[in-house]
Amino acid sequence: MASVKVVTSIASEGVWRFPPVELERLARRFPGVRFADAPLPADRAREFPDADVLFLSRLSPAELSAAPRVRWIQSPAAGVGGLLFPELRSSPIVLTNARGVHGQPIAEHVIGLVVVLFRQIHVAIRRQARHEWVKDDLSAFKPVSGMTLGVIGLGAVGKAVAALAASVGMTVVAVRRRAEAPVPPGVARVYPPSQLHRFLGECDVVVVAAPLTAETRGLIGRDELRAMRRDGVLVNVSRGKLLREAEVAEELALGTIAGAALDVFEHEPLDPGSPLWDLPNVVITPHTSAFRRDYWQVTVDLFADNLERFLRGEPLLNVVDKEAGY
């Protein structure tokens, strides 16, 4: 055990910054393991050469080549797009992620945003800032119960969204790559990707919850929004690159669909000059849908459980299929 070195390297901003207290907690639980935190490039260059395990969400091919001893990489996120470059795909390194941690908070975020859009709460907040008392146009108000919500992707997040949507009286349909697999609870129908446009036309709400892969990159753009109902809304809580963002912004400005709630973007932080900021039918949240108050505690607990397995030579939890991308 004493020969194992774990390097944590998460230099994100705000709530996504790795708390030092969690590294201290790991060190207390595994006194025989060497831990080092390497948030900056210079730290990585110093710590990676003798690391056995990496806990991070982004890595470059050059950094991987500078870490010849690494046998396992744990991502603190469900998405692993920042890790799946060819050199890592072809290596024997085991890649695991944090799927399952994000499902419930994202599902609650999605339903909250749907209510905001269909009860026009975002409009009321903007009017409040201008001290305007307006209630003469309530035609956009719609009850969520009875709507059809469509989920693109039925991983842990998609299933959580489906279950919560069904519990508030929504009919749930879905698109996933393996349409023939068993239908999860709460889902009425599952379509294959080849029937995406048919699926889109059925939905009042379309939730993008698929992983970012070569097949899903740029999945939603002008043609897809035009296949949706004019009074429908789009919610993206997956990855920004699943949307062709410029096309989506143009169609939202034209009123092709009623609105959108966007938590993720092609480039983050979202450029202050993006037209999305000023569109009255768009609600923006700054990539926070997955966060929960105990996020780092739960994520580190998962990592610690996997580290126990790693030290005992047992199979790890949440192993990523590096070819499939999730």
C-alpha positions in Angstrom: 0.0 0.0 0.0 2.9 2.4 0.9 4.0 2.4 -2.8 0.8 3.8 -4.1 0.6 7.5 -4.9 -2.6 9.4 -5.7 -2.6 12.8 -7.3 -5.7 15.0 -7.2 -5.7 17.8 -9.8 -8.9 19.7 -10.1 -8.4 23.4 -10.8 -12.0 24.4 -11.6 -13.6 27.6 -10.4 -16.2 28.3 -7.7 -18.1 25.3 -6.3 -16.3 23.0 -8.6 -12.9 23.6 -7.0 -11.6 20.6 -5.1 -11.8 21.4 -1.3 -8.6 20.8 0.6 -10.6 19.3 3.5 -11.6 16.4 1.2 -7.9 15.6 0.5 -7.3 15.6 4.2 -10.2 13.2 4.7 -8.7 10.9 2.1 -5.3 11.0 3.8 -6.8 10.1 7.1 -8.7 7.1 5.6 -5.7 5.8 3.8 -2.6 6.5 6.0 -0.5 4.1 3.9 -1.2 6.0 0.6 0.8 9.0 -0.5 -1.5 11.9 -1.6 -0.5 15.0 -3.5 -2.6 17.9 -4.8 -1.5 19.4 -8.1 -4.0 22.0 -9.3 -1.6 23.9 -11.6 0.5 22.8 -14.6 3.7 23.2 -12.7 2.3 21.1 -9.9 1.3 18.4 -12.4 4.7 18.4 -13.9 6.2 17.7 -10.5 3.7 15.2 -9.2 2.7 13.1 -12.2 5.9 11.2 -13.0 5.5 8.8 -10.0 1.7 8.8 -9.7 -0.2 5.6 -9.7 -3.7 7.1 -9.6 -5.1 10.4 -10.9 -8.3 12.1 -9.7 -9.1 14.7 -12.3 -11.4 15.6 -15.2 -9.0 17.0 -17.8 -5.6 15.7 -19.0 -3.5 16.3 -22.1 -1.6 13.7 -24.1 1.7 15.2 -23.1 0.7 15.0 -19.4 -0.3 11.4 -19.8 3.1 10.6 -21.3 4.7 12.2 -18.3 2.8 9.9 -16.0 4.1 6.4 -17.0 3.1 4.7 -13.8 -0.6 5.6 -13.8 -2.9 2.6 -13.8 -6.3 4.2 -13.0 -7.9 7.6 -13.5 -11.0 8.6 -11.6 -13.1 11.6 -13.0 -15.1 13.6 -10.4 -17.7 14.2 -13.2 -19.9 11.8 -15.2 -18.7 13.2 -18.5 -15.2 12.2 -19.5 -14.9 14.1 -22.8 -11.8 15.9 -21.5 -10.0 12.6 -21.1 -10.8 10.5 -24.1 -8.0 11.4 -26.5 -6.6 8.5 -28.6 -3.5 7.8 -26.4 -5.7 7.3 -23.3 -8.3 5.3 -25.2 -5.6 2.8 -26.4 -3.8 2.6 -23.1 -4.5 -0.1 -20.5 -5.4 2.6 -17.9 -8.8 2.0 -16.3 -11.0 5.1 -16.5 -13.9 5.5 -14.0 -16.4 8.3 -13.5 -18.9 9.7 -11.0 -22.1 8.7 -12.7 -25.0 8.3 -10.3 -23.9 11.3 -8.1 -25.6 13.9 -10.4 -28.9 12.3 -11.3 -31.2 13.7 -8.6 -29.9 17.3 -8.4 -30.0 17.6 -12.2 -33.5 16.1 -12.4 -34.7 18.7 -9.8 -32.9 21.4 -11.8 -34.7 20.3 -15.0 -38.2 20.3 -13.5 -37.5 23.6 -11.8 -36.5 25.2 -15.1 -39.5 23.7 -16.9 -41.8 25.3 -14.3 -39.9 28.6 -14.7 -40.4 28.6 -18.4 -44.0 27.6 -18.6 -45.1 29.7 -15.6 -43.1 32.7 -17.1 -41.2 33.2 -13.8 -38.2 34.4 -15.6 -40.3 37.1 -17.2 -41.7 38.1 -13.8 -38.2 38.4 -12.3 -37.1 40.7 -15.1 -40.2 42.8 -14.6 -39.6 42.9 -10.9 -36.2 44.4 -11.5 -38.0 47.2 -13.5 -40.7 47.6 -10.9 -43.4 46.6 -13.4 -46.7 45.1 -12.3 -48.0 43.3 -15.4 -50.5 40.5 -15.6 -52.5 41.1 -18.8 -50.8 38.4 -20.9 -50.9 35.0 -19.3 -51.4 33.0 -22.5 -48.0 31.4 -22.2 -48.8 29.9 -18.8 -49.2 26.1 -19.0 -49.6 23.3 -16.5 -46.6 21.0 -16.4 -48.8 18.0 -15.6 -50.1 16.4 -18.8 -47.2 17.6 -20.9 -44.9 15.3 -22.8 -41.2 15.5 -21.8 -38.6 13.9 -24.0 -35.2 12.8 -22.8 -32.3 12.4 -25.1 -30.1 9.8 -23.3 -31.2 7.3 -20.6 -28.1 7.1 -18.5 -28.2 7.9 -14.8 -29.2 11.5 -15.4 -31.8 10.7 -18.1 -33.4 8.0 -15.9 -33.6 10.4 -12.9 -35.2 13.1 -15.0 -37.7 10.6 -16.4 -38.7 9.4 -13.0 -39.2 12.8 -11.5 -41.1 14.1 -14.6 -43.4 11.1 -14.5 -44.0 11.7 -10.8 -45.4 15.2 -11.5 -47.8 13.9 -14.2 -45.7 14.2 -17.3 -45.7 11.6 -20.1 -42.0 10.7 -20.7 -40.6 9.5 -24.0 -36.9 9.0 -24.8 -34.2 8.6 -27.5 -31.3 6.4 -26.8 -28.7 4.5 -28.8 -29.9 1.1 -27.6 -33.7 1.5 -28.2 -34.2 -2.3 -27.8 -33.0 -2.3 -24.2 -35.6 -2.6 -21.4 -37.6 0.5 -20.9 -36.9 2.2 -17.5 -39.8 3.0 -15.0 -41.6 6.1 -15.9 -40.8 6.0 -19.6 -43.7 5.4 -22.0 -41.7 5.0 -25.3 -38.2 4.8 -26.5 -37.1 5.8 -30.0 -33.9 5.0 -31.8 -31.6 7.9 -32.9 -32.8 7.4 -36.5 -36.3 8.7 -35.3 -35.0 11.8 -33.6 -37.1 14.2 -35.6 -40.3 12.2 -35.0 -39.5 12.2 -31.3 -38.8 16.0 -31.2 -42.2 16.7 -32.8 -44.0 14.8 -30.0 -42.5 16.7 -27.1 -43.5 19.8 -25.2 -40.1 19.7 -23.4 -36.9 18.3 -24.9 -34.1 17.5 -22.3 -30.6 16.9 -23.6 -29.0 14.4 -21.2 -26.8 12.3 -23.5 -23.0 12.0 -23.1 -20.7 13.8 -25.5 -19.5 11.4 -28.1 -18.6 11.5 -31.8 -22.2 10.6 -32.6 -23.8 13.2 -30.3 -21.6 16.2 -31.0 -23.7 18.9 -32.7 -26.8 16.8 -32.3 -29.2 19.7 -31.9 -29.3 22.7 -34.2 -31.5 24.5 -36.7 -33.2 21.5 -38.3 -33.9 19.9 -34.9 -35.5 23.0 -33.4 -37.6 23.4 -36.5 -38.8 19.8 -35.9 -40.0 20.7 -32.4 -43.4 22.1 -31.5 -43.4 25.9 -31.8 -44.6 26.1 -28.2 -42.0 23.6 -27.0 -38.9 24.3 -24.9 -35.4 22.9 -24.9 -33.3 22.1 -21.8 -29.6 21.2 -22.0 -28.0 19.8 -18.9 -25.4 17.6 -20.6 -22.6 19.2 -22.5 -22.7 22.4 -24.6 -21.1 20.8 -27.6 -24.2 18.6 -28.1 -25.8 21.8 -29.4 -24.9 23.8 -32.5 -25.0 26.9 -30.3 -25.0 29.6 -33.0 -27.9 27.9 -34.8 -29.8 27.4 -31.6 -29.4 31.1 -30.7 -30.6 32.2 -34.1 -33.7 30.0 -34.0 -34.5 31.1 -30.4 -34.3 34.7 -31.6 -36.7 33.9 -34.4 -39.2 32.3 -32.0 -38.9 28.9 -33.7 -39.6 27.4 -30.3 -41.0 29.0 -27.2 -37.8 29.0 -25.2 -34.8 27.3 -23.7 -33.0 26.7 -20.4 -29.3 26.2 -20.9 -26.9 25.1 -18.2 -23.9 24.2 -20.4 -22.3 25.8 -23.4 -19.8 25.2 -26.2 -17.2 27.4 -24.5 -17.4 28.2 -20.7 -17.7 30.6 -19.2 -20.2 31.8 -21.7 -18.8 34.8 -23.6 -20.4 38.1 -22.3 -21.0 39.0 -26.0 -23.1 35.9 -26.7 -26.6 36.7 -27.9 -28.0 34.1 -25.6 -27.7 36.4 -22.6 -30.2 38.9 -23.9 -32.8 36.6 -25.4 -36.1 37.0 -23.4 -37.0 33.4 -23.9 -33.8 31.9 -22.6 -32.9 31.1 -19.0 -29.1 30.6 -18.3 -27.6 28.8 -15.3 -23.7 28.7 -15.1 -23.1 24.9 -15.3 -24.5 24.3 -11.8 -27.3 21.8 -12.5 -25.3 18.9 -11.1 -24.2 20.6 -7.9 -25.5 19.6 -4.5 -24.5 20.8 -1.1 -22.7 17.5 -0.3 -21.3 17.1 -3.8 -17.7 16.7 -2.9 -18.3 14.5 0.1 -20.4 12.1 -2.0 -17.9 12.2 -4.9 -14.9 11.6 -2.7 -16.8 8.8 -0.9 -17.2 7.1 -4.3 -13.5 7.6 -5.1 -12.5 6.3 -1.7 -14.6 3.1 -2.2 -12.9 2.6 -5.6 -9.5 3.2 -4.0 -10.2 0.5 -1.5 -11.0 -1.8 -4.4 -7.9 -0.7 -6.3 -5.7 -1.5 -3.3 -7.2 -4.9 -3.0 -7.0 -5.6 -6.7 -10.8 -5.8 -7.1 -12.9 -4.6 -10.1 -13.7 -0.9 -9.9 -17.1 0.8 -9.9 -18.3 3.0 -12.8 -15.8 1.8 -15.3 -16.1 3.9 -18.5 -16.2 2.1 -21.9 -13.4 4.2 -23.5 -14.6 3.4 -27.0 -18.3 4.2 -26.4 -17.3 7.3 -24.5 -19.3 6.7 -21.3 
